[in-house]
Amino acid sequence: MPKLTIDHIPVEVPPGTSVLEAAKTAGIWIPHFCYHPALGSVGACRLCAVKLLDGPVKGVQMSCMLPAQDGMVVSTTDPEALKMRSLVIEWLMTNHPHDCPVCDEGGECLLQDYTVAGGHGIRRFEGKKRTHVNQDLGPHIQHEMNRCIQCYRCVRFYQEYAGGSDFGVMGSARRVYYGRFQEGTLESPFSGNLVDICPTGVFTDKTARFRARYWDYEMAPSVCPWCSLGCNTVPAARYRELLKTMARENPAVNGHFICDRGRFSNAAVNDPARPRVPLVDGEEVSWAAAIDATMLRIEEFMELYGPGRLALVGSPRLPLEGSVLLARLAGLIGTEYLCYFAERDDGERVAAAVSLLADGRAASMADVRKADCVVILESDLRDEGPMMLLAVRQAWRSGAPVFLVGEHAPLEQARAVSIEAIELSIIEEVPLAIFERAVVICGTRDNPPAATELLAHTDAKIAYLFPGPNAFGAGLLAKEHGAVTLAEAVASGRVKGIIAVEADIPEALLAGVPFVVAADWLPTETVRRAQIVIPTAAWVETDGTYVNFEGRAQRFRKVMAPGLPIRGLPARYHASPDKPAPFHPPRVHRSAPPCGEPRPAWRFVAELVERFGGETVARIFAGRWELLRDLDPEGGGETVL
């Protein structure tokens, strides 16, 4: 491996590593714009200049384009290199607007940071600035072309990495323009990554525009809940409102990017119509009163029907902590019906998939990106897991053939990311045996159980797309505790009561059930039919764990406190009883924000566990991570099961 010296620090790196990346391994940061780990180097910005003092190459060079070689002596602080970088910043700032105070990128802008670091504070150029006309790129992306520094990151991601064709670069020299031939919504399902990948404020999140600065955000590492892939994210909130979601790098999962569904699905958290206050027969009550009413109704139910007729129902979107406690509660109550899936087909398909993946055949998204053959079996990845489709494109870019097998693997998904795919009717037509790193991707929504049995006879790794962020965990618990699906329980004719914890239950399964308790943060049909409603915290309002499609347990952290967002707060929270809003605020001192009653789903189940003679809530809370010690014995952030 090449051995070189950077700023008097000896460095040894793998062959092919650039000097810029070699410097990173030594903790030395070389300024750069156009280089990105996922996109590689193009040498467009000329900012990463270093001085080579000795070795096979000498003089000022661009570190992103220079492979590390034996004997190199590199200086990042040489006066000649520093002067080069300062001049690059100066000419970039020649046409850049002085709008940092109103730019949404302020505080997280590389150009801002490098301008200050390079000592550029006085404009010498007195001519007119080059200006552009912005475009309307749809409801999610704000376009401010005058801030562009021509680093080409946006085009390289959009066209090369993501396969989009409706956005690109036009013009030449100082007339270069990044946009569309005509205004319109960006078509790529990954267009939101332009916000993260742009080093300046050309592309910003329109949904959060002018709402807060970077230092105002409440942020925490999190996991996307909108499919089973478990992409790592950083949600940003302020004043109890989820403003935006950013991608968080995880090389084994989503890499550097996320899909638009995960980035822009904030409305459900901020929705005023979501359950926020406990309800008993439609009347607002306190959390304690709701728990008391739940226990009273359960006791009355057991006297009337017996414990065997009460079904406890979780779901693939219920975090692992609540799912584990639900099994404990079922044991204490003595019910025959512990359910983690509503529909029979979902339960059977997930159970078969979990059993098949238990022998270490699960493929991660990193495995898909490195595959030499990809088979998409009976799945529409655009719907079931968009980021998996982006991973497939990276394998295809490296030369891997892509096969679409079955009627539920439409060709349109390949066209969405510009993949040339081969359509086949049966998987036996795919020559899997000739490939060393083949991966078969299939879903559990439309795949017949026979597909799982068929995959058991292949040696390829398998990526199953499950119907929820914690479906794999629910499948493991269902197998361990002998759980049944709610459809099976209702079909027996014995179920007369349901306690649903973040469960989406079809109306047909609720019909004829006289007693329903629903704990949820979404306004589902189950919540509308329930006599008792317990508001739970959304994933950004609590800590928890999801087990993704490959069996990787990943923790997400609390971002913000639950409660009504300050923006749009109803007038009744601003007016005193004797004078209407907006004249006087109520003279009430609160220990919690308005409608701040939602608590984690596991907390609701834990209180029932305590009432039925199990561990106390305090003990469960103190040991809430111990619930998962068998899954994560070292207490880290993630574990592959």
N, C-alpha and C positions, 0 to 999 in steps of 0.2 A: 504493500500500500504506500502511496506517496507520503513522504515526510517533508514538511516545510516549516518555516518559522514566520509567524505573523505577530508583529509588534513585540518581538523578543520572546514570544511564547511558542515552544515546539508543538506542532500539530501533526497528527497522523490520521488520514481519512481514506475511505474506500476510493478506488479508481473511478474517475469520471466526476468526482465531486468538484464543484466550482470553488474558486477562492472565497467567494462571498459566503457559501455554505460552510466552508472550512473555518472561516472566521467565527461563524455562529457557534460552532462546537467549542471554541475557545472562549466564548462569552464576549466576543467583540462584534458590535453591531455596525455594519457598513450601510450608510443611507442608500436607499434604492426606491424606485417607483415601479418600473415596468416588470421587474422580477416578481414571481409569485411561486411558492413551492408546488402548487398544483398545475401551473401553466408553463413553468420553465423560464428560460432567458431569451430575450430578443435584443438586448442592448439598445433600446430605443430612447431611454431617458438620459443616459450618460452621467448619472449621478453617483454611481458606485465606483468612482475612480479611486485607485490605489497606486502607490509607487512601488515597483519591484526593484529592489536594491541589488540583488544578486540572483544567480541561477540561470536557467535556460532562456528566460525572458526578462527584459529590463525596461525601465521607463514607466510612464503612466499608462495604466491599462484599466479596462472595465472588468471589475472582479466577477460579475455575473457571467461573463462570456469566457472566462479564462479557467481551464481545468487545472486543478492543483497538480503540481509536478515535484519530483524530488529536487531538493536543493534550493527551492524558491525562498527568498527572503523578502517578505512583504511588509510594507509600512502603510498603515491607514492614516497616520498623523503627519506624514511628510508635508512640508509647506507647499510643494508643487501640487500634491493631490488635494490638499485642503483648498487651495486657490481654484483648482478646476471645479470642485464641488460648489464652491461659493458662487462662481460665475454661472454655473448651470442654474442654480436657484435664482440668480438675478435675472437671467433671460426668461425663465419661466414666469417670474413675477412681473415682467414687463407688460404683459397683457392681462394679467390676472386682476379681477376686481377686488377692491378693498372692502369686501362685504362680510368679513369674519364676524362682526357683531350680530348679523342677521342670518348667517349661514348655519343650517342644521348640522353641518359637519364639524362646527367649531368644538374644540375639545377632543376630537378624535380624528383630526385631519393630519395626515403625514406631511403635506406641504406646509402647514402651519408649524409643525414641530421642526421640520428641517430648515425652514426659513429662520426661525429663532436660533436654532443650533448653529447655523452657518454664519450668524452675525449679520445677516442682511436686514437693515432697518431703514435705509434711505433710498428712495427712488431717484435714480439719475436720469432716466428716460423721460423726456418732456413731450414726446409726440402723442398722437392719438392712439387709443387702444384698439385692438382688433375686437370686433363684437360679432355675435351670432344671434339668430332667432331661435328660441327654444321650441320644443315640440311637446304636444300632449301625448304621452305614452301610456295613457290609461289611468285607472283609479289608484294604482299602487305606487308608481314610480314618478317622481318629480324630476324634470330635466332642466338643468342650468348649464348650458353649453359654454358660457363664457368662463367658467371655472376650469375648463379642460386643460390638461398639461400634455396631451398626446402621448400617454404611456401605453396605449393599446390594450390595456388589461381587459376592458369591457368587451371589445370585439373578440379577443382571443378566447375569453370565457364563453361568450354567447354563441359564437359560430363554431369554434374548434372543440371546446370542451363539452358544451351542452347541445350542439347540433342545431341551433336556431338559425333561421334563414331570413327573418324579417327585420334584422337590425345589423348595421355594419358601419364601415368607414367610407366616407366619400370625400372628394376633393384631393388637393395636393399641397405640399409645402405649408405655408401659413394659413391656407384655406381649408385644412383638414376638418372634417365634421363627422361626429359620431351620432348616428340616429337612424331613422327610417326614411324610405323614399317619400313617404307621406305620413302625416300624423295618424295615430291609431294605437290601440292597446297592444302591448307586446304579447306575442303568441306563445312564447316558450313557458312551460310550467316551472321554469327555474329562473325567470327573469328577475326576481327579487334579489338574487345574489349580486346583481350590479351595484346594489346599495353597499354591500359589505366589501366588494372587491375594488371599488373605485377609491383611490387614495386621496381624492379631494371631494368636493361637494357637487360634482356634476349630477350624480344620481343619488337621491335621498328618498327616504320612506315618506310618501305623500300622506299616508294614514296618520303619521305622527308629526306632521310638519308644524313647526312653530309651537310645539307643546312643551318642550323641556330641553335642557342642555345635558350633555353627557354626565356631568357631575351631579345633576339633579336626580338621575335615575336611581331607583331601587333595582338592583340586579342580583342574580344568583345563578349558579350552574343548574341547568334543568335538562329535561328529556321531553321531546315532542310526543304528545299523546294522540295524534291524529291518524296513526297507522301502527303497525307492529314493528317497524324498522328500528325505532328507538334512537332517532337522530338526536345528537347533542345540541342544545340551544342555550342562549342567554336571553331570557325575557327581560324587558325593561318596563318598569311601571313608575307611576307618580300619582300621588293623591288617590290611591286605591283604584287606579285605572291602568289596565295593561295597555301600554302605548305601542310597543313594537317587540318583535322577536328577532334576534340575530343568531347567526350560525356560530357554533362552538366546535373547534377542531377536535376530531377524534379519528385518528388514522384507521382504526379497526372498524369503525362504523360508517359515519357519513363523510369522513374526510374533512374538507373545509366548507362544505356547502349544505344547504337545506332546500326543500321545494317550496313553492309559493303557498301551498296549502298550510304547511307548518308555520310559515312566516306571517301570513296575513289572516289567520283564523282567530282573531282576538275578540270578535264581537260576542261570542258565547260567554266569555268571562265577564264582560262589561254589561251584558244584557240586563236592563232593569227588570225584565220579566222572569229571570231565573229565581229559583227558591232562595230567599234570603232570611225569612222569619219562620220559626216553627208554627205549624198550623194544626189544630185539632178540630175536626169537623168544620173547617173553613175559618175558624177564629184564631187570631194571632195570640200566641202564648209565649212564655219564656222557655228557654232550653230545658230547664229543670222540670217545668210543668209538662212539657212534651214527653220527656222520659217517663215521668210518673204516669201520664196517661197511656203511654205505650205499654208499660208494665201492667197496669190495671186491665187494659183491653186483652193483653195476652193471657192473664190469669182467668178472665171471664171466658176467653176462647177455649182454654184448656178444660175448664169445667164443663163447657158445652160440648166440645168435640173431642177433646183429648189432644196430647202433644203431637201425636203421629200425623195429624192432619195439617200441621203448620209447615209451610215451605220457606226455607231461608235461601234467598237468591242473591248471588253476586253476579259478576260479569267480567268480560275480558278487559274492561276499562277501569275496574276497581283495583287500586294499588295493592301490592302484595301484602302489606301489613293488614289491611282490612280483610283480605281474602283468607289469611291465616287465622285471624280471630273469628271469622265467620264459622270456620270448622270447629273451633273451641266452643262457640255458642251452641252449635248444633248438638254437640255431645252433652252439654249441660241441660239443654231443653229435652233431649231425647227424641228429636224429630227424625222421621224416616227420610225426609226430603231435603238434602243439602244440594243446591244447584249452583253451578258456575256458568251455565249456558242456558239460554231460554229455548232455542230451537234444537230439535233432535239432530238434524244434519250438522249443525255447527259443532255440537259436542262430539259426535262420532268422528268427524274429520280432524278436529284438533287432537283428540285422543290418539287416533292412528298416526298423525304426524309426529306427536311428541314421542310415541313409542319408537318410531322409525329413526328419529334424530338422537335417541338416547345413546347410541353406540359411537358418538363422535363424528357423525357424518354431516353435521350442520355446517353450512357455508356462511361466512360473514360477507358483508358487502366488500371488504378488502379482498376476500377470496374471489368474488365475482369480478372485480376490477382486474385481477391478475389471471383470470381463467383463459385457457386456450380454446375453449368451446363453451357456448352458452345455449341452453335449451330452455325456452319459455313454454311451459306446459299448461295449457288450459287457464291462462291468467291474462288479465289486463292490468299491467303494472301502473298505468296512468291512474287507475282508480285504487288499486290495492296497496301500492307502495311506490310513489313516483321516483324517489331517490334510488330505488333499485334499477329503474330504467336508465338513470344517469350512470350507474355503475356498469350496466351492460354496455353502454356506449363506450366507456373507457376500454373495456375488453375488446370491443370491435375495432377501436382505433389502433389497438396493438396487434391486430391481425386475426383475432378469434372469430370464427364463423358463428352466426346467430341463427338458431332454428326456432320457428314458431310452430307449435304442435297443438292441434285441436281447434275446435270451433270457438272456444272462449279465449283464444290468443289472437286477437285481431291485428291485422297488418298496420292499422293506423298508429298503434303504439310505437312501432319501429319508425314510422315516418315522423312522429313527433320529435324525435331526436336524430333524424337523418341517418338511420341505420339501414343498411342493406341486409335484409333477412331472407331466409329460405323457409317457405311454408310447407309443412308436412302434415299428414293426417294422423299418423300414429308414431309413438316414440321409438318403436323398433326400427324405423327407417333412418334414425340418426346413428351414424357410426361412432358411438361413444368410445368404443374399445381402442380406437387409434389415438385418443387424446389422453394426455397425462393429468391435466388440471381441469377437466370438464365439470361444469356446474349445471344442475337442473333446477330451474326456478318454477315453483308452482304455488297456487293459492289454495285456500281452504273454503272459498265461497262457492265456486262453481265446479271444483274438481270432484269427480265421482270417487267414492272410496276405493274403487278398483285402481285408480291412478297411484294411490299410496302403495298398494300391494305390488303394483308393477315396478315402482321405484326400489322396492326392497331387493330386487334382483339385479340392480346395476351397481357399479363401483363408484359412480360419480358422487361428488358432494351435492347436497340438496339444500336449497333455500326455500323454506315454506313461508308464505305470507299469511299471517294469522289475522283474525277479525278483531283486533284490538291491541292496545299497547302492552297489556299484561296477559294476553291470551295463553302464552306459553306457560306462565306461572299458574294460571287458572287450570290449564290442562294437567299440570303436575299434581296440583292439589286434588283435582277431581279423581285422578287415578289413585292417589294415596288414600283418600277417604271414601272411595266408592260412591262418589256423587253421581246423581242422575241429572238429566236435563229437565227443565221445568215442563216442557211439552210432555215428557213421559210421566211426570208426576201428576199433571192435570188430567192426562188421558186415563189414569187409574180411577178417576172419579172421587178420590178421597181428599183432595186438597180443598180446604175451606178457608185458608188464610195464607197470606204471603207477606213476608218481610223482605223487601227489595232494597238492596244497598247498591246504589249507582248501577242499576240494572235496567236495560231497555227491553221491556216486556211487550210483545204484540198485544193489541186489544183483544184478539180472539182468546188469548190465554188468561186474560183478566176477567172475561165474561163469566158470570156465575160464581165468582169468588167474593164472598160478602165482606171479608176483612182484609184490608191492604194497608200496610205501612210502607212508605217510600222515603228513603234517605238519598238525596241526590243534589247535584248543583246544576243540573240541566232540567228545563221544563218539559219533561217527557210525558207520554201518555200515562205511565205508571203514576207519576206525581199528580196528574189531573184526576185520576181515579181513586187516589188514596184518601182514607179518612184521617190519617196522621201523616204529616209531611215534616221531615227533619232536614233542614238545609245543611249540606256538607260543603267543605271547602274545595275549590278547584285546585288543580295540580300546582298552580303558581302561588297558592295561598297556604301551602303546607309542605312538609317534608314527606318523602315516600320513596317507593321502589317500584320500577316496572321491569319485567323480564321480557326482553325483546325476542324477535323471531328466531334467533339462533341460540337462545337460552342464556343470554348475557344479562345478569342482574345489574341494573344501573340506578343509582339514587338521584333523585332530584331534590332541590332545596327550596325552601320558602322564599318567595320573591317579595310579596307584599301582604299586608293584613287584609282580611275580608271586610267588606262593607261597601256601601253605595259610593261610587265615584263622586268626588266633589263637583265635577262638571255635570250639570243636569240634575243636581240634588233637588228632590221635590220641595215645594214651597213650605210644606208642613214642618220641615226641619230648619226653616229659617224664620218662622214667625211665632210670636207669642200668642197665647189663646185669646187675649183681648184685642190685639191689633193684627191685622192681616199683613202678610209679606208684601213688600220687602222692607217694612219699616223697622221692625225690631226682631232680633233673633230670640229664640227661646232662652229663658233663664234656667237652663238645665246643664249641669256638669256631668259629663259622661266619662265612664272608664273605658268605653268601647265606642267605635264610630257607629253612625246610624246603619242599621241592618248588618251589624258586625257579628251576628249570632252564628253564622256557619262555622263548623268545626270539622276537622278531618273525619273521614268516614270511619276510620278505625276507632276514633274516640266514641262514636255512637255505639258501635258494636261492643267496645270495651265496657261501657257503662252497663249494657245489658248483661255482659258476662259477669260483672261484679254483682248485679242485682240477683242473678241466678246462683250465687254462691261461689263463683270462680275468683280469680285473682282480682285485687283491687285495681282501679284505674291508675292510681299512683304507681303501683308496682309495674303494671303493663307499660305505662309511660316511661318509667325509668329504664325498663329493659326492652324498649320497642325495637332497638337494633338487634337485641339478643334473639328476637323472633326469627332472625334471618342468619344466625351464626353458622348454621349448617350450610347455608348457601355462600356465605362470605366469611370464612373463618378468620381472615386476617383483618377484617374491618375496613377494607378499602372501599373505593367508590364503585367498583364493578367486578363482577365475577361471571365467568362463563360456566353454566351449569353442566 
